[in-house]
Amino acid sequence: MVGTRAWSHREPPPPTRTPHTDPAGEHRAPPPTPPLTGPRTTRAELLGFATVGLLAYAVDLALFTCLRGPAGLGPLTAKALSFVAGCAVAYAGNALGTYRHTQPTGLRPCAVFLAVNAAGAAVQLLCLIVSHYGLGLTSQRADTVSGAGIGMALATVVRFWGTRTLVFRTEGRVGSWTG
């Protein structure tokens, strides 16, 4: 209370200068903060990307199963539709979650995201083609390992790189794996 009374009889103290005021005491917007970088941020980004990817994969698989079974669509039509639905879920999850700080606008990021995912799908198919037709590993197990195992791992690397550097890039980070 003593401190309050002391100030009540004098003029208020001069305004202190903060990083968000100019010399005249005017308030201004804070400078934009650069995105955090480093191993911890990259791990968090990778974890968010993987979580969204798993959700998109689940949507792709469930829709493909429904379209192929009860809906009675052919395998290519069912896969094309489920792929597009999975891409939509992945884009929304990454745009609203993992990469929300980048604020992509327009149709360009969507188109590039679709192209990046198509490139990932091509990597998976290429692994399967090389294994099945090039190396002669034709068993169901070999197809699963090459397409869904090795192919998925390589495709995920392609998708992660393409998503963070081509679709949701931030200032100062173009093509960098470390942020």
ABEGO torsion letter per residue (X at the ends): XAAAAAAAABBBBBBBBBAABBAAGBBBBBBBBBBBBEAAAAAAAAAAAAAAAAAAAAAAAAAAAAAABAAGBBAAAAAAAAAAAAAAAAAAAAAABAAAAAGBBEAAAAAAAAAAAAAAAAAAAAAAAAAAAAAGBABAAAAAAAAABAAAAAAAAAAAAAAAAAAABBBGBBGBAAX
